[in-house]
């Protein structure tokens, strides 16, 4: 298990012995609203707080993007795409309020899926393994 990611959706704070998360380079153009909403801590806070409500599929896509952004081979445009999509996921106000029962995460899922399609080349076996490990840790061995 990686020490740079939280241990479960119910955990409220990162442990103090956790290694600092990898830094994702900022794009060389002005940041969008959603890129400004993204940060390592806000990503993990949102994912932990809403993992069960959002469901496995949304969490899986968010984790795939998060771990793909950590890949050294991912170019700046791919990282900017990922940061924008994760920023949209994190932003408290988006097209559909996340707390709307049944449909609150549909728009987030769509944005995350489009970002995955755009950066699919950088979602390699290592990214998938890290995602699978975290999903199993949070949702159980059948995840």
C-alpha positions as semicolon CSV with decimal commas, in nm:
position;residue;x (nm);y (nm);z (nm)
1;X;0,000;0,000;0,000
2;X;0,128;0,344;-0,091
3;X;0,184;0,582;0,198
4;X;0,100;0,888;-0,014
5;X;-0,269;0,809;-0,038
6;X;-0,532;0,788;0,234
7;X;-0,635;0,449;0,363
8;X;-1,009;0,476;0,321
9;X;-1,308;0,690;0,240
10;X;-1,392;0,739;0,607
11;X;-1,044;0,870;0,700
12;X;-1,060;1,243;0,766
13;X;-0,691;1,339;0,768
14;X;-0,371;1,206;0,621
15;X;-0,135;1,056;0,872
16;X;0,164;1,273;0,957
17;X;0,408;1,002;0,847
18;X;0,268;0,993;0,494
19;X;0,516;1,077;0,220
20;X;0,436;1,401;0,039
21;X;0,232;1,339;-0,276
22;X;0,396;1,372;-0,614
23;X;0,379;1,720;-0,763
24;X;0,197;1,767;-1,091
25;X;0,343;2,042;-1,306
26;X;0,111;2,334;-1,371
27;X;0,022;2,410;-1,733
28;X;0,207;2,699;-1,897
29;X;-0,116;2,884;-1,979
30;X;-0,361;3,056;-1,742
31;X;-0,544;2,803;-1,525
32;X;-0,915;2,740;-1,570
33;X;-1,157;2,761;-1,279
34;X;-1,145;2,384;-1,240
35;X;-0,765;2,370;-1,255
36;X;-0,760;2,626;-0,973
37;X;-1,002;2,406;-0,774
38;X;-0,762;2,110;-0,795
39;X;-0,507;2,033;-0,528
40;X;-0,374;1,706;-0,388
41;X;-0,543;1,766;-0,054
42;X;-0,878;1,874;-0,202
43;X;-0,878;1,568;-0,431
44;X;-0,827;1,324;-0,141
45;X;-1,070;1,512;0,084
46;X;-1,349;1,499;-0,177
47;X;-1,278;1,138;-0,268
48;X;-1,273;1,025;0,096
49;X;-1,586;1,219;0,189
50;X;-1,797;1,115;-0,106
51;X;-1,652;0,780;-0,217
52;X;-1,947;0,573;-0,101
53;X;-2,206;0,820;-0,229
54;X;-2,032;0,868;-0,564
55;X;-1,987;0,496;-0,612
56;X;-1,713;0,270;-0,733
57;X;-1,727;0,378;-1,099
58;X;-1,673;0,748;-1,028
59;X;-1,401;0,672;-0,774
60;X;-1,226;0,437;-1,017
61;X;-1,217;0,699;-1,292
62;X;-1,094;0,968;-1,053
63;X;-0,817;0,738;-0,926
64;X;-0,713;0,638;-1,280
65;X;-0,673;1,006;-1,366
66;X;-0,497;1,089;-1,040
67;X;-0,238;0,814;-1,082
68;X;-0,196;0,890;-1,455
69;X;-0,108;1,249;-1,363
70;X;0,179;1,113;-1,155
71;X;0,334;0,942;-1,460
72;X;0,658;1,109;-1,569
73;X;0,586;1,035;-1,935
74;X;0,255;1,222;-1,932
75;X;0,302;1,553;-2,118
76;X;0,183;1,888;-1,986
77;X;-0,134;1,885;-2,199
78;X;-0,238;1,548;-2,053
79;X;-0,169;1,665;-1,698
80;X;-0,366;1,985;-1,764
81;X;-0,659;1,777;-1,895
82;X;-0,644;1,556;-1,585
83;X;-0,616;1,850;-1,346
84;X;-0,913;2,019;-1,513
85;X;-1,128;1,704;-1,489
86;X;-1,031;1,637;-1,127
87;X;-1,090;2,004;-1,048
88;X;-1,441;1,972;-1,190
89;X;-1,495;1,666;-0,970
90;X;-1,371;1,858;-0,665
91;X;-1,552;2,187;-0,734
92;X;-1,851;2,225;-0,503
93;X;-2,068;2,378;-0,776
94;X;-2,091;2,204;-1,108
95;X;-2,359;2,127;-1,367
96;X;-2,551;1,902;-1,125
97;X;-2,519;1,933;-0,750
98;X;-2,331;1,627;-0,624
99;X;-2,578;1,578;-0,342
100;X;-2,877;1,539;-0,577
101;X;-2,996;1,183;-0,508
102;X;-2,942;0,940;-0,793
103;X;-2,801;1,183;-1,048
104;X;-2,560;1,405;-0,859
105;X;-2,245;1,245;-0,996
106;X;-2,360;1,185;-1,355
107;X;-2,191;1,501;-1,483
108;X;-1,872;1,422;-1,288
109;X;-1,869;1,073;-1,437
110;X;-1,904;1,216;-1,787
111;X;-1,621;1,466;-1,741
112;X;-1,394;1,201;-1,588
113;X;-1,475;0,954;-1,870
114;X;-1,397;1,214;-2,138
115;X;-1,066;1,297;-1,970
116;X;-0,979;0,926;-1,955
117;X;-1,050;0,894;-2,327
118;X;-0,823;1,191;-2,397
119;X;-0,530;1,064;-2,191
120;X;-0,580;0,687;-2,230
121;X;-0,224;0,643;-2,358
122;X;-0,090;0,739;-2,015
123;X;-0,314;0,498;-1,822
124;X;-0,070;0,208;-1,816
125;X;-0,055;-0,116;-1,617
126;X;0,110;0,057;-1,321
127;X;-0,167;0,319;-1,305
128;X;-0,431;0,044;-1,327
129;X;-0,259;-0,160;-1,053
130;X;-0,245;0,140;-0,815
131;X;-0,611;0,213;-0,887
132;X;-0,713;-0,150;-0,833
133;X;-0,521;-0,161;-0,503
134;X;-0,694;0,151;-0,372
135;X;-1,038;0,031;-0,487
136;X;-0,989;-0,303;-0,311
137;X;-0,872;-0,124;0,002
138;X;-1,181;0,100;0,005
139;X;-1,454;-0,119;-0,146
140;X;-1,331;-0,468;-0,058
141;X;-1,156;-0,750;-0,244
142;X;-1,432;-0,785;-0,506
143;X;-1,390;-0,426;-0,623
